[in-house]
Amino acid sequence: MDHNGLADPYVKLHLLPGASKANKLRTKTLRNTLNPTWNETLTYYGITDEDMIRKTLRISVCDEDKFRHNEFIGETRVPLKKLKPNHTKTFSICLEKQLPVDKTEDKSLEERGRILVSLKYSSQKQGLLVGIVRCAHLAAMDANGYSDPYVKTYLKPDVDKKSKHKTAVKKKTLNPEFNEEFCYEIKHGDLAKKTLEITVWDYDIGKSNDFIGGVVLGINAKGERLKHWFDCLKNKDKRIERWHTLTNELPGAVLSD
């Protein structure tokens, strides 16, 4: 609260778990009031059915201060599972002091969307065929609520030009279809030592491209990412297609264009 007994309030939204810019929205600031009325609609794009079950909307009210840190006023949280599709629900909730962050929530990687990948070891071509089929529910990186996504792949530990492949850029979409396939010439026996790094980027003209998210497949991966890799190694000449979750962090990844 300011010295005049009033505040310059604004509202921040966070989708939890997750803490990147793509998961944060905010209203405009209203000046010198303790009874603000915003009448703004803030939109999250690419929300999945799983998100509606698992995620929680954190609503924080803050007092903007141009000369010091903005002051936290209070917050509340609304589990998305309380909402119904295409139905507007109104809440009247008291703000509380800052609620504790769930330890598992704090440690979790933030989901940035999903990607459909196909893998096939071709005996004829003596190489690994990597298909980038499509992405879904990507994080919106641009001010218009969309992204201009493209996908890069590396077969590591190699990071030279021969190891790098890149799809075309798809404009203004969170659900791009690529249907592109790349071939890495490699002996089948050497694949067990390799790791496939797949990253999705938002193309920006005249400035650095934004990292949206990525996934790593290989012997050091876990769960479905490991299973997809091993299924490819065990089934020569068979195309195996799987969805994978994109996350905001990839240890040791090549995060530059």
KEMIPA-786927 format. One record per residue: z, x, y of N, C-alpha, C in turn; residue number from 1; residue in one letter; chain. Coordinates in steps of 0.001 Angstrom, whole numbers. Layout:
KEMIPA-786927
[kollum [Z, X, Y], [Z, X, Y], [Z, X, Y], NUM, a, A],
...
end
This chain:
KEMIPA-786927
[kollum [0, 844, -1185], [0, 0, 0], [0, 884, 1241], 1, m, A],
[kollum [-694, 436, 2295], [-827, 1230, 3503], [362, 1015, 4437], 2, d, A],
[kollum [398, 1837, 5515], [1526, 1769, 6454], [1609, 419, 7160], 3, h, A],
[kollum [487, -271, 7261], [486, -1575, 7940], [939, -2715, 7033], 4, n, A],
[kollum [1373, -2372, 5822], [1837, -3389, 4888], [726, -4079, 4128], 5, g, A],
[kollum [-517, -3665, 4364], [-1662, -4246, 3672], [-2263, -3215, 2716], 6, l, A],
[kollum [-3345, -3558, 2068], [-4002, -2642, 1130], [-5514, -2749, 1292], 7, a, A],
[kollum [-6213, -1767, 723], [-7682, -1775, 659], [-8062, -1817, -823], 8, d, A],
[kollum [-7943, -2982, -1446], [-8042, -3046, -2912], [-9471, -3062, -3454], 9, p, A],
[kollum [-9596, -2528, -4666], [-10818, -2653, -5456], [-10406, -2738, -6917], 10, y, A],
[kollum [-11322, -3192, -7767], [-11039, -3362, -9193], [-11920, -2414, -9996], 11, v, A],
[kollum [-11319, -1748, -10985], [-12048, -889, -11915], [-12027, -1523, -13299], 12, k, A],
[kollum [-13147, -1421, -13997], [-13232, -1884, -15382], [-13513, -701, -16295], 13, l, A],
[kollum [-12809, -655, -17425], [-13077, 336, -18471], [-13164, -399, -19802], 14, h, A],
[kollum [-14149, -30, -20615], [-14194, -529, -21988], [-13533, 502, -22884], 15, l, A],
[kollum [-12480, 102, -23548], [-11723, 1018, -24401], [-11982, 715, -25876], 16, l, A],
[kollum [-12069, 1737, -26762], [-11993, 3153, -26414], [-13271, 3637, -25749], 17, p, A],
[kollum [-13114, 4701, -24951], [-14236, 5269, -24215], [-13843, 5564, -22794], 18, g, A],
[kollum [-14305, 6706, -22269], [-13880, 7079, -20924], [-14982, 7721, -20088], 19, a, A],
[kollum [-16243, 7479, -20424], [-17318, 8099, -19652], [-17770, 7172, -18527], 20, s, A],
[kollum [-18642, 7690, -17657], [-19155, 6892, -16551], [-19856, 5633, -17039], 21, k, A],
[kollum [-20485, 5715, -18190], [-21222, 4564, -18707], [-20295, 3400, -19036], 22, a, A],
[kollum [-19016, 3687, -19249], [-18058, 2644, -19608], [-17189, 2214, -18437], 23, n, A],
[kollum [-17473, 2731, -17227], [-16662, 2395, -16064], [-17498, 1653, -15030], 24, k, A],
[kollum [-16973, 551, -14558], [-17592, -203, -13470], [-16527, -486, -12421], 25, l, A],
[kollum [-16949, -734, -11176], [-15969, -1069, -10139], [-16586, -1996, -9100], 26, r, A],
[kollum [-15706, -2738, -8441], [-16132, -3636, -7372], [-16214, -2866, -6056], 27, t, A],
[kollum [-16660, -3548, -5025], [-16572, -2985, -3677], [-15107, -3030, -3225], 28, k, A],
[kollum [-14800, -2295, -2183], [-13445, -2273, -1619], [-13342, -3303, -497], 29, t, A],
[kollum [-12277, -4075, -508], [-11998, -5020, 576], [-10894, -4447, 1457], 30, l, A],
[kollum [-11044, -4569, 2767], [-10149, -3896, 3702], [-9015, -4799, 4193], 31, r, A],
[kollum [-7829, -4187, 4304], [-6661, -4791, 4955], [-6345, -6201, 4445], 32, n, A],
[kollum [-6080, -6290, 3149], [-5745, -7596, 2578], [-4853, -7435, 1356], 33, t, A],
[kollum [-3985, -8417, 1164], [-3185, -8512, -59], [-3648, -9693, -913], 34, l, A],
[kollum [-4668, -10397, -441], [-5206, -11553, -1165], [-6731, -11454, -1245], 35, n, A],
[kollum [-7232, -10443, -1941], [-8681, -10207, -1966], [-9432, -11233, -2817], 36, p, A],
[kollum [-10637, -11561, -2381], [-11562, -12383, -3157], [-12888, -11636, -3226], 37, t, A],
[kollum [-13294, -11229, -4430], [-14502, -10413, -4575], [-15755, -11242, -4885], 38, w, A],
[kollum [-15634, -12175, -5793], [-16806, -12945, -6237], [-17965, -12032, -6639], 39, n, A],
[kollum [-17656, -10993, -7395], [-18669, -10070, -7906], [-18793, -10228, -9419], 40, e, A],
[kollum [-19973, -9981, -9921], [-20202, -9953, -11365], [-20581, -8538, -11771], 41, t, A],
[kollum [-19791, -7932, -12628], [-20066, -6594, -13146], [-20531, -6737, -14590], 42, l, A],
[kollum [-21613, -6068, -14944], [-22254, -6291, -16243], [-22247, -5039, -17103], 43, t, A],
[kollum [-21772, -5174, -18327], [-21910, -4134, -19346], [-23132, -4463, -20203], 44, y, A],
[kollum [-24016, -3483, -20351], [-25227, -3667, -21155], [-25032, -3073, -22550], 45, y, A],
[kollum [-25734, -3645, -23523], [-25729, -3076, -24873], [-24447, -3286, -25646], 46, g, A],
[kollum [-23791, -4439, -25492], [-22560, -4729, -26229], [-22922, -5301, -27606], 47, i, A],
[kollum [-22388, -4699, -28650], [-22700, -5123, -30021], [-21632, -6075, -30556], 48, t, A],
[kollum [-21925, -6703, -31685], [-20933, -7566, -32340], [-19693, -6768, -32718], 49, d, A],
[kollum [-19906, -5518, -33144], [-18770, -4663, -33496], [-17903, -4386, -32271], 50, e, A],
[kollum [-18553, -4171, -31117], [-17804, -3966, -29875], [-16925, -5174, -29566], 51, d, A],
[kollum [-17465, -6369, -29772], [-16722, -7592, -29460], [-15480, -7730, -30329], 52, m, A],
[kollum [-15502, -7127, -31495], [-14342, -7174, -32389], [-13353, -6060, -32056], 53, i, A],
[kollum [-13881, -4889, -31700], [-13071, -3670, -31651], [-12606, -3267, -30252], 54, r, A],
[kollum [-13370, -3615, -29232], [-13102, -3057, -27906], [-12231, -3964, -27044], 55, k, A],
[kollum [-11626, -3340, -26042], [-10743, -4027, -25101], [-11180, -3698, -23678], 56, t, A],
[kollum [-11184, -4704, -22808], [-11523, -4491, -21407], [-10250, -4213, -20615], 57, l, A],
[kollum [-10199, -3044, -20024], [-9067, -2677, -19169], [-9440, -2976, -17719], 58, r, A],
[kollum [-8624, -3762, -17035], [-8874, -4170, -15654], [-7777, -3580, -14775], 59, i, A],
[kollum [-8158, -2671, -13891], [-7183, -1992, -13032], [-7461, -2335, -11574], 60, s, A],
[kollum [-6398, -2570, -10813], [-6518, -2791, -9369], [-5931, -1583, -8649], 61, v, A],
[kollum [-6692, -1038, -7702], [-6267, 164, -6985], [-6402, -47, -5485], 62, c, A],
[kollum [-5657, 752, -4736], [-5705, 747, -3277], [-6455, 1998, -2826], 63, d, A],
[kollum [-7599, 1811, -2177], [-8409, 2958, -1754], [-7783, 3648, -547], 64, e, A],
[kollum [-7734, 4969, -607], [-7196, 5777, 484], [-8176, 6906, 755], 65, d, A],
[kollum [-8751, 6942, 1959], [-9771, 7937, 2279], [-9206, 9351, 2374], 66, k, A],
[kollum [-7924, 9464, 2659], [-7351, 10783, 2923], [-6471, 11301, 1789], 67, f, A],
[kollum [-6078, 10421, 877], [-5254, 10837, -259], [-5839, 10242, -1535], 68, r, A],
[kollum [-5167, 10510, -2655], [-5611, 9903, -3910], [-5451, 8388, -3834], 69, h, A],
[kollum [-6400, 7678, -4405], [-6284, 6223, -4463], [-5039, 5833, -5246], 70, n, A],
[kollum [-4380, 4777, -4796], [-3092, 4378, -5381], [-3294, 3281, -6425], 71, e, A],
[kollum [-2710, 3498, -7594], [-2764, 2505, -8670], [-1813, 1359, -8338], 72, f, A],
[kollum [-2300, 114, -8384], [-1468, -1056, -8104], [-984, -1703, -9396], 73, i, A],
[kollum [-1888, -1935, -10322], [-1499, -2551, -11590], [-2716, -2778, -12468], 74, g, A],
[kollum [-2472, -3162, -13712], [-3584, -3368, -14643], [-3242, -4434, -15668], 75, e, A],
[kollum [-4279, -4894, -16356], [-4111, -5761, -17514], [-5240, -5452, -18488], 76, t, A],
[kollum [-5115, -5913, -19722], [-6133, -5648, -20739], [-6488, -6932, -21473], 77, r, A],
[kollum [-7780, -7094, -21723], [-8279, -8289, -22407], [-9095, -7860, -23624], 78, v, A],
[kollum [-8626, -8130, -24843], [-9438, -7842, -26037], [-10715, -8684, -26020], 79, p, A],
[kollum [-11859, -8058, -26266], [-13127, -8787, -26224], [-13210, -9877, -27289], 80, l, A],
[kollum [-12406, -9744, -28346], [-12444, -10761, -29405], [-11909, -12112, -28922], 81, k, A],
[kollum [-11294, -12141, -27731], [-10840, -13407, -27156], [-11988, -14193, -26522], 82, k, A],
[kollum [-13143, -13547, -26387], [-14280, -14181, -25723], [-15248, -14774, -26736], 83, l, A],
[kollum [-16001, -15790, -26285], [-17026, -16408, -27118], [-18388, -16182, -26473], 84, k, A],
[kollum [-19431, -15970, -27293], [-20772, -15747, -26740], [-21224, -16902, -25847], 85, p, A],
[kollum [-21828, -16548, -24703], [-22413, -17522, -23769], [-21398, -18544, -23258], 86, n, A],
[kollum [-20139, -18136, -23224], [-19086, -19034, -22740], [-18229, -18276, -21729], 87, h, A],
[kollum [-18159, -18790, -20509], [-17354, -18151, -19467], [-15898, -18567, -19615], 88, t, A],
[kollum [-15032, -17581, -19679], [-13606, -17859, -19826], [-12859, -17284, -18630], 89, k, A],
[kollum [-11971, -18062, -18058], [-11200, -17644, -16886], [-9780, -17291, -17303], 90, t, A],
[kollum [-9299, -16149, -16800], [-7941, -15704, -17097], [-7138, -15631, -15801], 91, f, A],
[kollum [-5885, -16023, -15871], [-4946, -15810, -14766], [-3794, -14988, -15329], 92, s, A],
[kollum [-3806, -13690, -15025], [-2908, -12751, -15698], [-2150, -11927, -14667], 93, i, A],
[kollum [-873, -11722, -14905], [-78, -10851, -14034], [-428, -9389, -14303], 94, c, A],
[kollum [-537, -8614, -13235], [-773, -7182, -13383], [505, -6488, -13811], 95, l, A],
[kollum [367, -5469, -14642], [1510, -4699, -15110], [1385, -3255, -14650], 96, e, A],
[kollum [2485, -2519, -14788], [2420, -1084, -14547], [1500, -473, -15594], 97, k, A],
[kollum [1099, 759, -15382], [123, 1397, -16266], [582, 1317, -17718], 98, q, A],
[kollum [-262, 737, -18554], [78, 564, -19960], [-172, 1857, -20714], 99, l, A],
[kollum [631, 2146, -21731], [435, 3386, -22491], [-894, 3379, -23226], 100, p, A],
[kollum [-1512, 4553, -23309], [-2780, 4698, -24021], [-2501, 4951, -25488], 101, v, A],
[kollum [-3164, 4190, -26337], [-3049, 4390, -27783], [-3520, 5798, -28130], 102, d, A],
[kollum [-2722, 6539, -28897], [-3076, 7926, -29224], [-4404, 8013, -29963], 103, k, A],
[kollum [-4653, 7074, -30852], [-5922, 7107, -31583], [-7077, 6812, -30636], 104, t, A],
[kollum [-6827, 5956, -29663], [-7856, 5629, -28676], [-8183, 6847, -27834], 105, e, A],
[kollum [-7150, 7594, -27448], [-7333, 8747, -26577], [-8145, 9836, -27252], 106, d, A],
[kollum [-7988, 9982, -28561], [-8646, 11055, -29297], [-10049, 10680, -29766], 107, k, A],
[kollum [-10361, 9411, -29736], [-11617, 8978, -30341], [-12812, 9382, -29488], 108, s, A],
[kollum [-13925, 9639, -30159], [-15165, 9892, -29453], [-15728, 8567, -28961], 109, l, A],
[kollum [-16307, 8612, -27797], [-16851, 7386, -27234], [-18248, 7115, -27783], 110, e, A],
[kollum [-18481, 5892, -28166], [-19796, 5511, -28673], [-20757, 5284, -27515], 111, e, A],
[kollum [-21975, 5815, -27663], [-22979, 5702, -26609], [-24218, 4931, -27052], 112, r, A],
[kollum [-24142, 4279, -28205], [-25295, 3562, -28720], [-25549, 3939, -30169], 113, g, A],
[kollum [-26688, 3483, -30702], [-27033, 3791, -32092], [-28474, 4276, -32160], 114, r, A],
[kollum [-28759, 5047, -33213], [-30110, 5557, -33408], [-30511, 5395, -34869], 115, i, A],
[kollum [-31745, 4963, -35086], [-32284, 4792, -36434], [-33158, 6004, -36757], 116, l, A],
[kollum [-32738, 6761, -37791], [-33380, 8025, -38150], [-33865, 7956, -39592], 117, v, A],
[kollum [-35058, 8485, -39845], [-35529, 8620, -41224], [-35644, 10098, -41577], 118, s, A],
[kollum [-35291, 10436, -42819], [-35401, 11802, -43327], [-36213, 11793, -44615], 119, l, A],
[kollum [-37066, 12800, -44765], [-37840, 12940, -45997], [-38238, 14401, -46167], 120, k, A],
[kollum [-37950, 14955, -47355], [-38477, 16287, -47642], [-39813, 16117, -48352], 121, y, A],
[kollum [-40874, 16627, -47719], [-42227, 16481, -48254], [-42626, 17715, -49057], 122, s, A],
[kollum [-42862, 17524, -50350], [-43327, 18630, -51197], [-44726, 19076, -50777], 123, s, A],
[kollum [-45544, 18121, -50360], [-46917, 18428, -49959], [-46949, 19304, -48704], 124, q, A],
[kollum [-46119, 18943, -47720], [-46105, 19693, -46461], [-45109, 20844, -46472], 125, k, A],
[kollum [-44324, 20919, -47555], [-43288, 21957, -47644], [-42411, 21956, -46391], 126, q, A],
[kollum [-41917, 20767, -46068], [-41104, 20673, -44865], [-40296, 19392, -44798], 127, g, A],
[kollum [-39371, 19379, -43848], [-38519, 18216, -43595], [-39176, 17345, -42533], 128, l, A],
[kollum [-39403, 16089, -42873], [-39956, 15133, -41919], [-38811, 14331, -41310], 129, l, A],
[kollum [-38674, 14430, -39997], [-37618, 13718, -39269], [-38270, 12611, -38450], 130, v, A],
[kollum [-37924, 11381, -38760], [-38475, 10242, -38029], [-37470, 9685, -37035], 131, g, A],
[kollum [-37859, 9635, -35778], [-37044, 8976, -34752], [-37646, 7591, -34564], 132, i, A],
[kollum [-37014, 6603, -35159], [-37583, 5256, -35201], [-37282, 4503, -33912], 133, v, A],
[kollum [-35998, 4346, -33613], [-35622, 3606, -32410], [-34152, 3831, -32089], 134, r, A],
[kollum [-33754, 3406, -30898], [-32341, 3390, -30505], [-31960, 1969, -30112], 135, c, A],
[kollum [-30669, 1688, -30148], [-30185, 369, -29750], [-28884, 507, -28984], 136, a, A],
[kollum [-28717, -335, -27977], [-27468, -433, -27220], [-27071, 903, -26597], 137, h, A],
[kollum [-28026, 1587, -26006], [-27719, 2858, -25352], [-26871, 2629, -24109], 138, l, A],
[kollum [-26101, 3641, -23740], [-25340, 3590, -22499], [-26311, 3559, -21323], 139, a, A],
[kollum [-26002, 2734, -20335], [-26831, 2645, -19130], [-26435, 3764, -18176], 140, a, A],
[kollum [-27360, 4667, -17886], [-27054, 5826, -17056], [-27555, 5684, -15623], 141, m, A],
[kollum [-28511, 4794, -15385], [-29089, 4645, -14052], [-28445, 3486, -13303], 142, d, A],
[kollum [-28615, 3490, -11978], [-28002, 2470, -11128], [-28550, 1075, -11411], 143, a, A],
[kollum [-29741, 993, -11992], [-30337, -315, -12290], [-29816, -925, -13588], 144, n, A],
[kollum [-28845, -250, -14215], [-28279, -774, -15457], [-29060, -404, -16695], 145, g, A],
[kollum [-30032, 495, -16556], [-30848, 921, -17694], [-30842, 2443, -17815], 146, y, A],
[kollum [-31656, 2950, -18708], [-31905, 4381, -18846], [-33395, 4577, -19085], 147, s, A],
[kollum [-33850, 5811, -18931], [-35219, 6205, -19280], [-35109, 7206, -20429], 148, d, A],
[kollum [-34855, 6725, -21647], [-34438, 7616, -22731], [-35572, 8354, -23439], 149, p, A],
[kollum [-35217, 9525, -23929], [-36048, 10261, -24878], [-35110, 10980, -25830], 150, y, A],
[kollum [-35649, 11471, -26950], [-34823, 12080, -27999], [-35288, 13507, -28250], 151, v, A],
[kollum [-34328, 14411, -28435], [-34613, 15792, -28816], [-33981, 16078, -30168], 152, k, A],
[kollum [-34656, 16907, -30970], [-34087, 17335, -32249], [-34138, 18854, -32359], 153, t, A],
[kollum [-33101, 19411, -32966], [-33048, 20834, -33304], [-32634, 20956, -34760], 154, y, A],
[kollum [-33260, 21873, -35481], [-32799, 22216, -36820], [-32055, 23539, -36692], 155, l, A],
[kollum [-30736, 23436, -36583], [-29909, 24613, -36309], [-29524, 25322, -37601], 156, k, A],
[kollum [-29178, 26613, -37527], [-28770, 27340, -36325], [-29897, 27795, -35413], 157, p, A],
[kollum [-31166, 27540, -35745], [-32262, 27951, -34864], [-32281, 27078, -33613], 158, d, A],
[kollum [-32477, 27699, -32444], [-32570, 26947, -31192], [-33793, 27389, -30384], 159, v, A],
[kollum [-34779, 27987, -31058], [-35978, 28418, -30346], [-36964, 27252, -30224], 160, d, A],
[kollum [-38101, 27508, -29585], [-39085, 26447, -29349], [-39591, 25827, -30647], 161, k, A],
[kollum [-39691, 26646, -31698], [-40184, 26157, -32984], [-39236, 25122, -33586], 162, k, A],
[kollum [-37955, 25247, -33255], [-36947, 24344, -33813], [-36806, 23059, -33004], 163, s, A],
[kollum [-37340, 23049, -31792], [-37127, 21922, -30884], [-38298, 20945, -30918], 164, k, A],
[kollum [-37984, 19669, -31028], [-38993, 18616, -30895], [-38478, 17566, -29920], 165, h, A],
[kollum [-39397, 16887, -29266], [-39015, 15925, -28241], [-39956, 14723, -28291], 166, k, A],
[kollum [-39379, 13522, -28193], [-40192, 12306, -28162], [-40724, 12062, -26748], 167, t, A],
[kollum [-41551, 11046, -26632], [-41978, 10571, -25316], [-40803, 9876, -24627], 168, a, A],
[kollum [-40884, 9749, -23309], [-39875, 9035, -22528], [-40233, 7552, -22498], 169, v, A],
[kollum [-39237, 6705, -22740], [-39422, 5258, -22645], [-38719, 4765, -21376], 170, k, A],
[kollum [-39447, 4076, -20522], [-38931, 3710, -19208], [-38067, 2445, -19227], 171, k, A],
[kollum [-36972, 2519, -18500], [-36138, 1362, -18151], [-35798, 479, -19352], 172, k, A],
[kollum [-35117, 1078, -20324], [-34744, 321, -21527], [-33492, 906, -22155], 173, t, A],
[kollum [-32717, 51, -22789], [-31551, 473, -23570], [-31820, 328, -25065], 174, l, A],
[kollum [-33008, -177, -25395], [-33382, -394, -26798], [-34791, 142, -27056], 175, n, A],
[kollum [-34991, 1443, -26873], [-36339, 2008, -26994], [-36822, 2102, -28437], 176, p, A],
[kollum [-38118, 1896, -28626], [-38770, 2126, -29918], [-39676, 3345, -29780], 177, e, A],
[kollum [-39442, 4357, -30621], [-40208, 5599, -30547], [-41250, 5695, -31667], 178, f, A],
[kollum [-40808, 5488, -32898], [-41699, 5594, -34068], [-42473, 6911, -34068], 179, n, A],
[kollum [-41746, 8002, -33841], [-42339, 9337, -33868], [-41748, 10132, -35030], 180, e, A],
[kollum [-42545, 11033, -35579], [-42090, 11843, -36715], [-42420, 13311, -36467], 181, e, A],
[kollum [-41452, 14175, -36763], [-41611, 15614, -36582], [-41468, 16320, -37927], 182, f, A],
[kollum [-42183, 17432, -38076], [-42127, 18193, -39328], [-41555, 19579, -39078], 183, c, A],
[kollum [-40518, 19918, -39838], [-39956, 21271, -39839], [-40384, 21956, -41129], 184, y, A],
[kollum [-41200, 23001, -41010], [-41624, 23747, -42199], [-40454, 24592, -42695], 185, e, A],
[kollum [-39992, 24287, -43896], [-38812, 24964, -44435], [-38773, 24766, -45949], 186, i, A],
[kollum [-38287, 25762, -46651], [-38116, 25629, -48096], [-36988, 24649, -48381], 187, k, A],
[kollum [-37166, 23878, -49442], [-36162, 22874, -49788], [-34790, 23509, -50004], 188, h, A],
[kollum [-34757, 24678, -50634], [-33483, 25339, -50914], [-32749, 25819, -49680], 189, g, A],
[kollum [-33476, 25974, -48564], [-32838, 26451, -47330], [-32208, 25327, -46518], 190, d, A],
[kollum [-32521, 24085, -46858], [-32020, 22955, -46068], [-30501, 22823, -46120], 191, l, A],
[kollum [-29919, 23235, -47241], [-28463, 23109, -47388], [-27716, 23935, -46345], 192, a, A],
[kollum [-28386, 24945, -45788], [-27741, 25807, -44788], [-27996, 25317, -43363], 193, k, A],
[kollum [-28790, 24274, -43222], [-29213, 23830, -41897], [-28443, 22597, -41424], 194, k, A],
[kollum [-28484, 22394, -40122], [-27880, 21225, -39490], [-28904, 20599, -38553], 195, t, A],
[kollum [-29067, 19304, -38645], [-30001, 18601, -37766], [-29234, 17979, -36600], 196, l, A],
[kollum [-29550, 18462, -35417], [-28899, 17959, -34202], [-29857, 17030, -33470], 197, e, A],
[kollum [-29407, 15807, -33222], [-30236, 14804, -32549], [-29514, 14359, -31283], 198, i, A],
[kollum [-30164, 14526, -30143], [-29547, 14133, -28874], [-30474, 13194, -28111], 199, t, A],
[kollum [-29867, 12247, -27398], [-30615, 11280, -26596], [-30313, 11538, -25129], 200, v, A],
[kollum [-31366, 11541, -24313], [-31253, 11901, -22901], [-31863, 10824, -22018], 201, w, A],
[kollum [-31361, 10774, -20782], [-31928, 9898, -19761], [-32748, 10762, -18806], 202, d, A],
[kollum [-34053, 10494, -18737], [-34949, 11301, -17907], [-34792, 10930, -16437], 203, y, A],
[kollum [-34596, 11945, -15592], [-34489, 11748, -14148], [-35480, 12658, -13441], 204, d, A],
[kollum [-36293, 12093, -12557], [-37273, 12888, -11814], [-36567, 13677, -10716], 205, i, A],
[kollum [-36817, 14976, -10682], [-36311, 15800, -9589], [-34882, 16263, -9729], 206, g, A],
[kollum [-34202, 15903, -10820], [-32836, 16396, -11032], [-32571, 16526, -12525], 207, k, A],
[kollum [-31408, 17050, -12855], [-31083, 17287, -14263], [-31032, 15972, -15037], 208, s, A],
[kollum [-31556, 16001, -16240], [-31505, 14820, -17096], [-30091, 14600, -17617], 209, n, A],
[kollum [-29713, 13331, -17786], [-28353, 12984, -18212], [-28274, 12892, -19730], 210, d, A],
[kollum [-27248, 13509, -20291], [-26977, 13398, -21724], [-26374, 12030, -22006], 211, f, A],
[kollum [-27001, 11269, -22884], [-26484, 9949, -23253], [-25554, 10054, -24453], 212, i, A],
[kollum [-26031, 10671, -25516], [-25205, 10798, -26713], [-25975, 11505, -27808], 213, g, A],
[kollum [-25280, 11779, -28903], [-25946, 12501, -29979], [-25249, 12323, -31314], 214, g, A],
[kollum [-25886, 12894, -32340], [-25335, 12858, -33687], [-25811, 14108, -34418], 215, v, A],
[kollum [-24990, 14601, -35330], [-25329, 15784, -36118], [-25300, 15419, -37596], 216, v, A],
[kollum [-26383, 15740, -38299], [-26479, 15515, -39739], [-26510, 16864, -40439], 217, l, A],
[kollum [-25808, 16973, -41568], [-25803, 18243, -42291], [-24586, 18382, -43176], 218, g, A],
[kollum [-24445, 19568, -43778], [-23371, 19764, -44753], [-21991, 19751, -44114], 219, i, A],
[kollum [-21913, 19987, -42803], [-20615, 19975, -42129], [-20285, 18619, -41519], 220, n, A],
[kollum [-21185, 17657, -41683], [-20947, 16315, -41156], [-20031, 15534, -42104], 221, a, A],
[kollum [-19683, 14319, -41693], [-18800, 13480, -42509], [-19396, 12083, -42647], 222, k, A],
[kollum [-18879, 11351, -43609], [-19240, 9949, -43779], [-20721, 9730, -43986], 223, g, A],
[kollum [-21267, 8747, -43273], [-22673, 8376, -43422], [-23605, 9504, -43009], 224, e, A],
[kollum [-23174, 10327, -42070], [-24022, 11436, -41603], [-24201, 12484, -42699], 225, r, A],
[kollum [-23143, 12734, -43446], [-23225, 13663, -44577], [-24012, 13035, -45729], 226, l, A],
[kollum [-23751, 11771, -45993], [-24420, 11069, -47101], [-25935, 11006, -46875], 227, k, A],
[kollum [-26343, 10734, -45657], [-27769, 10664, -45337], [-28445, 12004, -45628], 228, h, A],
[kollum [-27792, 13098, -45248], [-28342, 14440, -45461], [-28462, 14756, -46956], 229, w, A],
[kollum [-27401, 14479, -47702], [-27421, 14766, -49141], [-28412, 13872, -49883], 230, f, A],
[kollum [-28522, 12620, -49483], [-29496, 11721, -50110], [-30918, 12238, -49907], 231, d, A],
[kollum [-31163, 12825, -48744], [-32476, 13415, -48476], [-32721, 14624, -49379], 232, c, A],
[kollum [-31703, 15478, -49530], [-31852, 16677, -50362], [-32062, 16315, -51833], 233, l, A],
[kollum [-31396, 15255, -52279], [-31462, 14877, -53697], [-32731, 14109, -54052], 234, k, A],
[kollum [-33399, 13530, -53053], [-34544, 12651, -53325], [-35792, 13156, -52606], 235, n, A],
[kollum [-36418, 14177, -53194], [-37649, 14709, -52607], [-38716, 13616, -52510], 236, k, A],
[kollum [-39496, 13693, -51432], [-40652, 12806, -51224], [-40271, 11330, -51084], 237, d, A],
[kollum [-39012, 11077, -50770], [-38569, 9701, -50532], [-38022, 9601, -49108], 238, k, A],
[kollum [-38569, 8668, -48345], [-38107, 8482, -46961], [-36832, 7643, -46962], 239, r, A],
[kollum [-35784, 8187, -46359], [-34486, 7506, -46322], [-34123, 7243, -44866], 240, i, A],
[kollum [-33914, 5979, -44553], [-33716, 5540, -43170], [-32294, 5025, -42989], 241, e, A],
[kollum [-31612, 5508, -41953], [-30223, 5075, -41707], [-29953, 4961, -40204], 242, r, A],
[kollum [-29069, 4028, -39862], [-28539, 3940, -38498], [-27363, 4899, -38358], 243, w, A],
[kollum [-27267, 5546, -37198], [-26132, 6416, -36901], [-25610, 6118, -35498], 244, h, A],
[kollum [-24299, 6267, -35331], [-23671, 6056, -34030], [-23807, 7311, -33174], 245, t, A],
[kollum [-24214, 7124, -31928], [-24273, 8225, -30970], [-22918, 8366, -30292], 246, l, A],
[kollum [-22447, 9595, -30138], [-21177, 9829, -29455], [-21386, 10733, -28248], 247, t, A],
[kollum [-20364, 10777, -27392], [-20491, 11492, -26124], [-20240, 12988, -26230], 248, n, A],
[kollum [-19780, 13470, -27390], [-19501, 14897, -27547], [-20094, 15408, -28850], 249, e, A],
[kollum [-20712, 16592, -28768], [-21228, 17273, -29956], [-20819, 18732, -29862], 250, l, A],
[kollum [-19780, 19159, -30581], [-19337, 20548, -30507], [-20465, 21513, -30842], 251, p, A],
[kollum [-20716, 22461, -29939], [-21728, 23486, -30181], [-23149, 23022, -30000], 252, g, A],
[kollum [-23331, 21826, -29428], [-24681, 21291, -29280], [-25419, 21967, -28129], 253, a, A],
[kollum [-26757, 21861, -28166], [-27591, 22383, -27085], [-27722, 21280, -26042], 254, v, A],
[kollum [-26796, 21252, -25069], [-26754, 20157, -24102], [-27417, 20555, -22791], 255, l, A],
[kollum [-28617, 21080, -22879], [-29429, 21363, -21696], [-30878, 21158, -22074], 256, s, A],
[kollum [-31683, 20806, -21068], [-33079, 20485, -21353], [-33977, 21678, -21057], 257, d, A],
end
